């Protein structure tokens, strides 16, 4: 993230927090419910699975619920107030969460358990990578700091580890129901392990071992888990939307060289760059397929029954088709 974005995030936070804390209602902490706030959908859904039948007795809040991309999200007055009184606060911990540090300095609940996913994952977190042919961001080039890939939830193995950490935090806050939470964790881990094994089998049986994105690439954790290679127009956290002629031609030639029948986009992408890549390929019948990075899940999607595992299953079916 550029220095400009960090300064802007801080300015917006302090403007909102001044109003937010003054308007926080006393009733926010009066209902006796355990309060858990998650910034993004994967954390929210893992927590919901762990709570199970006890979900109605816990106030679980998802902050980014209107399809806004994590990288452009800024907290509202209401969001700040909810974080201030949370018993457990779960966030990613990357550059996009620059606003969190200031938010946590003003919490009303001093016994809050804070779960920073990237901090917990430690050495599992990967530095953002600039691959051959990838268009880099000029602001990022000017920044000497190492940037880390924030999309840690797109590894089923990370999901299993982080769910265990969240379960520990919930059990500490609600020890009376620890047996239920531990049983739910065991059941959920079994589902994640089963899906992980299915990914391994699909990749093993596929004839292709490379993914090519005419878009941002937030799937490095997934590809690294299964030893897949990739090429992409932009890095995962890039703000770029227009690919250069050189980038398009490189990716078109790489599509031909590798005999790929698929060019990917992410779920929120318009597919324009992917289609342009195909137009410059020998194989004009290559298809544009989408992988879901879960950065655009909405409240409506959740109400319709969308889950982390369902999305990862859908991604597996798309991957299976692309690797044939």
KEKE-3310 file (N, C-alpha, C; in steps of 0.2 Angstrom, whole numbers, plus 5000, padded with zeros to 4 digits):
npx = (5004:5002:5010:5002:4989:4989:4990:4978:4969:4971:4967:4953:4949:4951:4942:4930:4930:4929:4916:4910:4912:4907:4894:4891:4880:4874:4868:4874:4883:4875:4867:4873:4877:4890:4902:4907:4918:4921:4932:4931:4922:4927:4933:4922:4913:4920:4920:4906:4903:4910:4903:4891:4876:4875:4875:4865:4866:4876:4883:4888:4897:4899:4910:4914:4902:4895:4900:4911:4928:4941:4953:4949:4941:4934:4931:4915:4906:4897:4904:4916:4911:4906:4918:4924:4918:4919:4921:4929:4940:4943:4954:4963:4976:4985:4992:4980:4973:4977:4970:4967:4975:4975:4961:4961:4967:4958:4948:4934:4932:4943:4947:4947:4950:4961:4963:4975:4977:4987:4998:4997:4999:5012:5028:5021:5016:5016:5028:5023:5023:5032:5029:5037:5032:5022:5013:5019:5015:5018:5018:5020:5033:5041:5041:5050:5048:5044:5031:5017:5007:4990:4980:4977:4967:4964:4970:4966:4973:4978:4966:4961:4971:4969:4955:4956:4963:4954:4944:4950:4950:4936:4933:4940:4933:4920:4919:4910:4903:4913:4915:4905:4910:4923:4919:4913:4923:4932:4923:4923:4936:4938:4930:4937:4949:4945:4941:4953:4961:4953:4957:4970:4970:4963:4972:4983:4978:4976:4981:4987:4997:4998:4991:4983:4981:4971:4970:4970:4980:4975:4977:4989:4992:4984:4988:5002:5000:4997:5007:5006:5009:5009:5004:5001:4992:4992:4999:4992:4987:4986:4982:4980:4971:4971:4980:4996:5001:5013:5011:4999:5003:5013:5007:4998:5006:5012:5000:4998:5011:5010:4999:4986:4969:4961:4959:4960:4949:4945:4931:4925:4930:4929:4933:4938:4952:4956:4949:4955:4968:4965:4960:4972:4979:4983:4974:4958:4947:4949:4943:4936:4936:4931:4938:4934:4938:4933:4932:4921:4909:4893:4880:4868:4872:4876:4864:4857:4863:4877:4893:4910:4916:4908:4911:4924:4923:4916:4926:4935:4929:4929:4943:4946:4941:4949:4962:4962)
npy = (4994:5011:5026:5037:5031:5025:5037:5043:5033:5034:5047:5046:5037:5044:5054:5048:5041:5050:5055:5042:5036:5045:5043:5030:5018:5015:5003:4994:4986:4980:4969:4957:4947:4937:4946:4946:4952:4952:4956:4952:4940:4926:4924:4927:4917:4905:4907:4907:4893:4887:4891:4886:4878:4887:4900:4909:4914:4923:4938:4940:4949:4955:4965:4970:4968:4972:4970:4977:4979:4972:4980:4993:4996:5006:5009:5012:5024:5016:5004:5006:5009:4996:4988:4993:4989:4975:4958:4949:4952:4950:4951:4954:4959:4964:4977:4983:4984:4995:5005:4999:4999:5011:5011:5001:5007:5014:5007:5002:4990:4983:4971:4964:4951:4950:4945:4944:4939:4937:4940:4929:4918:4920:4914:4908:4917:4925:4935:4947:4944:4948:4942:4936:4946:4952:4966:4980:4990:5007:5015:5006:5001:5012:5011:5005:4995:4978:4970:4961:4946:4947:4938:4927:4918:4910:4898:4882:4875:4885:4890:4880:4880:4893:4893:4885:4893:4903:4896:4893:4906:4909:4899:4902:4914:4909:4897:4889:4883:4876:4862:4860:4870:4864:4852:4856:4862:4851:4844:4853:4855:4842:4843:4853:4846:4836:4842:4848:4837:4833:4844:4841:4829:4832:4841:4833:4824:4832:4838:4850:4862:4875:4891:4905:4922:4935:4947:4953:4944:4935:4922:4915:4908:4897:4891:4888:4879:4867:4866:4872:4883:4900:4914:4931:4947:4957:4959:4952:4962:4973:4990:4992:4993:4993:4985:4985:4985:4977:4968:4961:4955:4947:4938:4932:4925:4916:4909:4902:4895:4887:4879:4882:4882:4890:4907:4916:4926:4936:4935:4948:4954:4962:4955:4960:4961:4948:4943:4951:4945:4932:4936:4939:4927:4911:4901:4904:4899:4898:4899:4911:4910:4911:4913:4913:4924:4928:4941:4949:4945:4947:4953:4948:4937:4929:4927:4919:4908:4906:4899:4898:4885:4881:4890:4887:4874:4876:4884:4873:4865:4873:4874:4861:4860:4869:4863:4852)
npz = (5000:4996:5003:5003:5003:5016:5024:5020:5025:5039:5041:5038:5047:5060:5058:5057:5070:5080:5079:5080:5093:5101:5099:5102:5109:5126:5127:5119:5126:5135:5133:5136:5128:5120:5110:5094:5081:5064:5050:5037:5025:5025:5038:5046:5042:5046:5060:5062:5059:5069:5080:5078:5084:5094:5089:5089:5101:5102:5097:5081:5070:5053:5045:5032:5021:5010:4997:4994:4990:5000:4999:4997:5007:5020:5038:5044:5055:5063:5062:5068:5081:5084:5084:5095:5106:5105:5110:5104:5091:5074:5061:5045:5044:5035:5023:5019:5031:5038:5045:5057:5068:5074:5077:5087:5098:5104:5110:5120:5127:5136:5138:5126:5114:5102:5085:5074:5058:5049:5057:5066:5057:5054:5048:5038:5030:5014:5004:4993:4976:4961:4946:4930:4916:4923:4926:4936:4950:4950:4961:4971:4967:4971:4984:4997:5007:5010:5003:5008:5004:5006:5005:5013:5017:5006:5006:5011:5020:5028:5033:5041:5051:5056:5060:5071:5080:5082:5087:5100:5106:5107:5116:5127:5130:5132:5141:5147:5136:5130:5126:5115:5106:5103:5097:5086:5079:5077:5068:5057:5053:5048:5037:5030:5028:5020:5008:5005:5001:4990:4981:4980:4973:4961:4955:4954:4944:4933:4917:4914:4923:4926:4930:4922:4923:4917:4925:4942:4954:4967:4972:4976:4988:4987:4975:4978:4988:4981:4972:4960:4945:4940:4930:4928:4925:4935:4952:4967:4976:4969:4962:4949:4934:4920:4908:4901:4883:4882:4892:4889:4877:4881:4890:4881:4872:4882:4885:4873:4872:4883:4880:4885:4888:4895:4902:4916:4927:4941:4953:4953:4942:4926:4915:4903:4900:4900:4889:4879:4879:4875:4862:4856:4855:4848:4849:4848:4854:4867:4884:4896:4912:4929:4946:4963:4974:4986:4990:4987:4993:4998:5010:5006:4998:5009:5016:5007:5009:5006:5009:5015:5012:5002:4992:4990:4985:4973:4966:4965:4956:4944:4943:4940:4928:4920:4921:4913)
capx = (5000:5006:5010:4996:4983:4990:4988:4971:4965:4971:4963:4946:4947:4950:4936:4924:4930:4927:4909:4908:4913:4902:4887:4890:4875:4876:4865:4879:4886:4870:4863:4876:4880:4897:4902:4913:4918:4926:4932:4929:4918:4930:4934:4915:4910:4923:4917:4899:4903:4912:4898:4885:4869:4876:4876:4860:4867:4882:4882:4893:4896:4904:4910:4913:4896:4892:4904:4917:4934:4945:4958:4947:4936:4936:4926:4910:4905:4895:4909:4921:4908:4906:4924:4926:4915:4919:4925:4934:4940:4947:4956:4968:4982:4989:4992:4973:4970:4981:4966:4965:4980:4972:4955:4962:4970:4952:4943:4930:4933:4950:4948:4946:4955:4962:4966:4978:4978:4994:5003:4997:5002:5020:5032:5017:5014:5021:5029:5020:5028:5031:5031:5038:5027:5017:5013:5020:5012:5023:5018:5024:5040:5044:5041:5056:5045:5042:5023:5015:5001:4985:4974:4979:4961:4963:4973:4962:4977:4978:4959:4961:4975:4966:4949:4958:4965:4947:4940:4953:4948:4929:4932:4942:4928:4914:4921:4904:4901:4919:4914:4902:4915:4928:4916:4912:4930:4934:4919:4924:4943:4937:4927:4942:4954:4942:4941:4960:4962:4950:4961:4976:4968:4961:4978:4987:4975:4976:4986:4990:5000:4999:4985:4985:4975:4971:4967:4974:4981:4975:4977:4995:4992:4981:4993:5008:4998:4996:5012:5004:5013:5004:5006:4995:4993:4994:4999:4985:4984:4987:4976:4980:4965:4973:4986:5000:5002:5018:5009:4994:5006:5017:5002:4995:5011:5012:4995:5000:5016:5008:4993:4981:4962:4957:4962:4955:4948:4943:4924:4923:4933:4924:4935:4941:4959:4956:4946:4960:4973:4963:4960:4979:4981:4982:4968:4953:4942:4950:4937:4937:4933:4932:4939:4931:4943:4929:4932:4915:4903:4888:4875:4863:4875:4876:4857:4856:4867:4884:4898:4917:4917:4904:4914:4930:4921:4915:4933:4938:4926:4932:4950:4946:4939:4954:4968:4961)
capy = (5000:5017:5031:5041:5027:5024:5043:5043:5028:5037:5053:5044:5034:5049:5058:5044:5039:5056:5054:5036:5035:5049:5041:5023:5018:5011:4996:4990:4981:4978:4963:4951:4942:4938:4950:4944:4956:4949:4961:4949:4934:4920:4924:4927:4910:4900:4908:4904:4886:4885:4893:4881:4879:4893:4906:4914:4917:4927:4944:4940:4955:4955:4972:4970:4964:4975:4968:4982:4975:4973:4984:4999:4997:5010:5008:5017:5026:5011:4999:5008:5007:4989:4986:4996:4985:4968:4953:4946:4956:4946:4955:4951:4961:4967:4984:4986:4985:5001:5009:4995:5000:5017:5009:4997:5012:5018:5002:5002:4984:4982:4963:4961:4947:4953:4940:4946:4932:4937:4939:4922:4913:4921:4912:4905:4923:4926:4941:4948:4942:4951:4937:4938:4948:4955:4974:4982:4997:5012:5017:5000:5001:5017:5009:5000:4990:4972:4970:4954:4944:4947:4934:4920:4913:4906:4891:4878:4873:4891:4890:4875:4883:4899:4891:4882:4899:4907:4892:4894:4912:4908:4894:4906:4919:4906:4891:4884:4879:4873:4855:4861:4873:4859:4847:4860:4863:4844:4843:4858:4853:4836:4845:4856:4841:4832:4847:4849:4831:4833:4848:4837:4824:4836:4844:4827:4821:4837:4838:4857:4864:4883:4896:4912:4927:4942:4951:4953:4937:4934:4915:4912:4903:4891:4888:4886:4873:4862:4866:4875:4889:4905:4920:4936:4954:4961:4956:4951:4968:4979:4994:4993:4990:4993:4981:4987:4981:4972:4963:4957:4951:4942:4933:4929:4921:4911:4905:4898:4891:4881:4876:4883:4883:4895:4913:4917:4933:4935:4936:4955:4957:4962:4950:4963:4960:4941:4942:4953:4940:4927:4938:4939:4920:4907:4897:4909:4896:4898:4902:4915:4907:4915:4910:4917:4926:4930:4948:4953:4942:4952:4950:4944:4930:4925:4925:4914:4901:4905:4898:4897:4879:4880:4894:4883:4868:4879:4885:4867:4863:4878:4872:4855:4861:4872:4859:4846)
capz = (5000:4996:5009:5002:5005:5023:5027:5019:5030:5045:5041:5038:5054:5065:5057:5059:5077:5084:5079:5082:5100:5105:5098:5104:5114:5132:5126:5115:5130:5140:5132:5139:5123:5117:5104:5089:5075:5059:5045:5030:5025:5027:5046:5048:5041:5050:5066:5062:5059:5076:5085:5077:5087:5099:5085:5091:5108:5101:5092:5077:5065:5048:5043:5024:5019:5004:4991:4994:4990:5006:4998:4997:5013:5026:5042:5045:5062:5066:5062:5074:5088:5085:5086:5102:5112:5104:5115:5100:5085:5069:5055:5041:5047:5030:5022:5019:5037:5041:5050:5063:5073:5077:5080:5093:5103:5107:5112:5126:5130:5137:5138:5120:5111:5095:5081:5068:5055:5046:5063:5069:5052:5054:5042:5032:5026:5008:5001:4987:4971:4954:4941:4924:4912:4927:4927:4942:4951:4951:4968:4975:4965:4974:4991:4999:5011:5008:5004:5009:5001:5011:5004:5017:5018:5000:5008:5015:5026:5033:5036:5046:5057:5059:5063:5078:5084:5083:5092:5106:5108:5109:5122:5133:5132:5134:5143:5148:5130:5126:5122:5109:5101:5101:5093:5080:5076:5074:5062:5052:5051:5044:5030:5026:5026:5014:5002:5003:4998:4983:4977:4978:4968:4955:4952:4952:4938:4928:4912:4915:4930:4926:4929:4919:4925:4914:4931:4948:4956:4974:4973:4977:4993:4984:4970:4982:4992:4976:4967:4953:4943:4937:4927:4929:4923:4941:4958:4971:4979:4964:4961:4942:4930:4913:4906:4895:4877:4883:4897:4886:4872:4885:4893:4875:4870:4887:4884:4867:4874:4888:4877:4889:4886:4900:4904:4922:4930:4948:4953:4952:4936:4920:4910:4897:4899:4899:4882:4875:4879:4870:4855:4853:4855:4842:4851:4849:4857:4874:4888:4902:4918:4936:4952:4968:4980:4992:4992:4985:4996:5001:5015:5002:4997:5015:5018:5003:5011:5004:5014:5013:5009:4996:4987:4988:4981:4966:4964:4963:4949:4939:4942:4937:4920:4917:4921:4909)
cpx = (5004:5006:5004:4990:4983:4988:4981:4967:4965:4967:4955:4944:4946:4944:4930:4924:4928:4920:4907:4907:4908:4895:4886:4885:4877:4873:4869:4882:4881:4866:4866:4878:4887:4897:4908:4912:4923:4926:4929:4926:4921:4931:4927:4912:4913:4920:4910:4899:4905:4907:4892:4879:4869:4876:4871:4861:4874:4881:4888:4892:4901:4904:4910:4908:4893:4895:4909:4923:4938:4950:4956:4942:4939:4930:4921:4910:4902:4900:4914:4918:4908:4912:4926:4923:4915:4923:4931:4934:4945:4948:4962:4975:4987:4989:4985:4970:4974:4977:4965:4969:4977:4965:4956:4965:4964:4947:4940:4931:4940:4952:4947:4952:4955:4966:4968:4980:4985:4999:5003:5000:5010:5023:5028:5015:5019:5022:5026:5025:5026:5034:5033:5032:5022:5018:5014:5017:5018:5024:5022:5031:5044:5044:5046:5053:5043:5034:5022:5008:4996:4980:4975:4973:4960:4967:4968:4966:4978:4971:4958:4965:4971:4959:4951:4960:4958:4944:4943:4951:4941:4929:4935:4937:4921:4915:4916:4902:4907:4918:4911:4907:4920:4926:4915:4918:4932:4930:4921:4931:4942:4935:4933:4948:4952:4943:4949:4963:4959:4954:4967:4975:4967:4968:4983:4985:4975:4982:4990:4992:5001:4992:4987:4979:4976:4967:4972:4975:4981:4976:4984:4996:4989:4985:4999:5006:4998:5001:5010:5008:5007:5008:5000:4997:4995:4995:4992:4982:4985:4981:4975:4974:4966:4980:4989:5000:5007:5015:5004:4998:5010:5012:4999:5000:5012:5006:4996:5005:5015:5002:4987:4974:4958:4962:4957:4954:4945:4935:4921:4925:4928:4927:4938:4948:4960:4954:4951:4966:4971:4963:4967:4983:4980:4975:4962:4947:4943:4945:4940:4933:4935:4933:4937:4936:4940:4930:4926:4909:4899:4883:4870:4865:4874:4869:4855:4859:4874:4889:4905:4918:4914:4908:4921:4929:4919:4921:4936:4935:4928:4939:4951:4945:4946:4961:4967:4966)
cpy = (5006:5022:5035:5037:5026:5031:5044:5039:5031:5043:5051:5041:5039:5053:5054:5042:5044:5056:5048:5034:5039:5047:5034:5023:5013:5004:4992:4984:4978:4972:4956:4946:4943:4941:4948:4948:4953:4954:4958:4942:4928:4919:4923:4920:4905:4901:4905:4897:4884:4886:4888:4883:4885:4900:4911:4917:4922:4932:4944:4945:4954:4962:4973:4966:4967:4974:4973:4978:4977:4979:4992:5001:5002:5010:5014:5019:5020:5005:5000:5007:5000:4986:4987:4992:4977:4964:4950:4950:4952:4950:4952:4952:4964:4974:4987:4987:4991:5005:5005:4997:5006:5015:5005:5001:5015:5013:5003:4996:4982:4975:4960:4957:4949:4947:4943:4940:4932:4936:4932:4917:4914:4919:4909:4911:4924:4933:4942:4947:4946:4946:4940:4940:4952:4963:4976:4989:5002:5015:5012:5000:5006:5016:5004:4995:4984:4972:4962:4952:4943:4941:4927:4915:4909:4899:4888:4876:4879:4892:4886:4878:4889:4898:4888:4888:4903:4903:4893:4900:4912:4904:4898:4911:4915:4898:4886:4880:4876:4867:4856:4864:4868:4854:4850:4861:4856:4843:4847:4856:4847:4838:4849:4851:4837:4836:4848:4843:4830:4838:4844:4832:4827:4838:4838:4824:4826:4837:4845:4858:4871:4886:4902:4916:4933:4947:4951:4945:4936:4927:4911:4907:4896:4887:4885:4879:4866:4862:4868:4881:4894:4911:4925:4943:4958:4957:4956:4958:4974:4983:4995:4990:4990:4990:4984:4982:4975:4966:4958:4952:4945:4936:4929:4923:4915:4906:4900:4893:4885:4877:4876:4885:4888:4901:4915:4925:4931:4937:4943:4958:4957:4957:4953:4961:4952:4940:4945:4949:4935:4929:4938:4932:4916:4903:4902:4906:4896:4902:4907:4912:4911:4911:4915:4918:4928:4937:4952:4949:4947:4948:4946:4937:4926:4923:4920:4908:4900:4904:4897:4891:4878:4884:4890:4877:4871:4881:4879:4864:4867:4876:4866:4855:4864:4868:4853:4846)
cpz = (5000:5002:5009:5005:5013:5027:5026:5024:5037:5046:5042:5044:5059:5064:5059:5067:5081:5085:5082:5089:5104:5104:5100:5110:5120:5131:5122:5119:5135:5139:5134:5134:5121:5111:5100:5083:5070:5053:5038:5031:5027:5035:5049:5048:5045:5057:5067:5062:5066:5081:5085:5080:5092:5096:5087:5098:5108:5096:5087:5071:5060:5045:5036:5021:5013:4998:4990:4994:4997:5005:4998:5003:5018:5031:5043:5053:5066:5067:5068:5080:5089:5087:5093:5107:5111:5109:5111:5093:5080:5063:5051:5043:5041:5029:5021:5025:5041:5046:5057:5069:5077:5081:5087:5099:5107:5109:5119:5130:5130:5138:5132:5118:5104:5091:5075:5064:5052:5052:5065:5064:5052:5048:5036:5027:5020:5006:4995:4981:4964:4949:4934:4920:4916:4927:4934:4943:4953:4958:4973:4973:4969:4982:4993:5003:5007:5009:5004:5007:5006:5011:5007:5017:5012:5000:5012:5021:5031:5036:5041:5052:5060:5062:5070:5082:5086:5088:5099:5110:5111:5115:5128:5135:5135:5136:5145:5142:5126:5123:5116:5104:5098:5096:5086:5076:5073:5068:5056:5049:5047:5037:5026:5024:5020:5008:5000:4999:4991:4979:4975:4973:4961:4951:4950:4945:4932:4923:4912:4922:4931:4925:4926:4920:4921:4919:4936:4950:4964:4976:4974:4983:4991:4979:4973:4985:4987:4971:4960:4952:4941:4934:4927:4927:4929:4947:4962:4974:4975:4963:4953:4939:4923:4912:4900:4889:4878:4887:4893:4881:4876:4887:4887:4873:4875:4887:4878:4869:4878:4885:4882:4886:4890:4902:4910:4923:4937:4948:4951:4946:4931:4914:4904:4896:4897:4891:4877:4874:4874:4863:4852:4853:4849:4843:4853:4853:4865:4878:4894:4907:4924:4942:4957:4973:4986:4994:4990:4988:5000:5006:5012:5000:5003:5017:5013:5004:5009:5010:5011:5010:5003:4990:4985:4984:4974:4963:4961:4957:4943:4938:4939:4929:4917:4917:4917:4903)
residu = (UNK:UNK:UNK:UNK:UNK:UNK:UNK:UNK:UNK:UNK:UNK:UNK:UNK:UNK:UNK:UNK:UNK:UNK:UNK:UNK:UNK:UNK:UNK:UNK:UNK:UNK:UNK:UNK:UNK:UNK:UNK:UNK:UNK:UNK:UNK:UNK:UNK:UNK:UNK:UNK:UNK:UNK:UNK:UNK:UNK:UNK:UNK:UNK:UNK:UNK:UNK:UNK:UNK:UNK:UNK:UNK:UNK:UNK:UNK:UNK:UNK:UNK:UNK:UNK:UNK:UNK:UNK:UNK:UNK:UNK:UNK:UNK:UNK:UNK:UNK:UNK:UNK:UNK:UNK:UNK:UNK:UNK:UNK:UNK:UNK:UNK:UNK:UNK:UNK:UNK:UNK:UNK:UNK:UNK:UNK:UNK:UNK:UNK:UNK:UNK:UNK:UNK:UNK:UNK:UNK:UNK:UNK:UNK:UNK:UNK:UNK:UNK:UNK:UNK:UNK:UNK:UNK:UNK:UNK:UNK:UNK:UNK:UNK:UNK:UNK:UNK:UNK:UNK:UNK:UNK:UNK:UNK:UNK:UNK:UNK:UNK:UNK:UNK:UNK:UNK:UNK:UNK:UNK:UNK:UNK:UNK:UNK:UNK:UNK:UNK:UNK:UNK:UNK:UNK:UNK:UNK:UNK:UNK:UNK:UNK:UNK:UNK:UNK:UNK:UNK:UNK:UNK:UNK:UNK:UNK:UNK:UNK:UNK:UNK:UNK:UNK:UNK:UNK:UNK:UNK:UNK:UNK:UNK:UNK:UNK:UNK:UNK:UNK:UNK:UNK:UNK:UNK:UNK:UNK:UNK:UNK:UNK:UNK:UNK:UNK:UNK:UNK:UNK:UNK:UNK:UNK:UNK:UNK:UNK:UNK:UNK:UNK:UNK:UNK:UNK:UNK:UNK:UNK:UNK:UNK:UNK:UNK:UNK:UNK:UNK:UNK:UNK:UNK:UNK:UNK:UNK:UNK:UNK:UNK:UNK:UNK:UNK:UNK:UNK:UNK:UNK:UNK:UNK:UNK:UNK:UNK:UNK:UNK:UNK:UNK:UNK:UNK:UNK:UNK:UNK:UNK:UNK:UNK:UNK:UNK:UNK:UNK:UNK:UNK:UNK:UNK:UNK:UNK:UNK:UNK:UNK:UNK:UNK:UNK:UNK:UNK:UNK:UNK:UNK:UNK:UNK:UNK:UNK:UNK:UNK:UNK:UNK:UNK:UNK:UNK:UNK:UNK:UNK:UNK:UNK:UNK:UNK:UNK:UNK:UNK:UNK:UNK:UNK:UNK:UNK:UNK:UNK:UNK:UNK:UNK:UNK:UNK:UNK:UNK:UNK:UNK:UNK:UNK:UNK:UNK:UNK:UNK:UNK:UNK)
# end
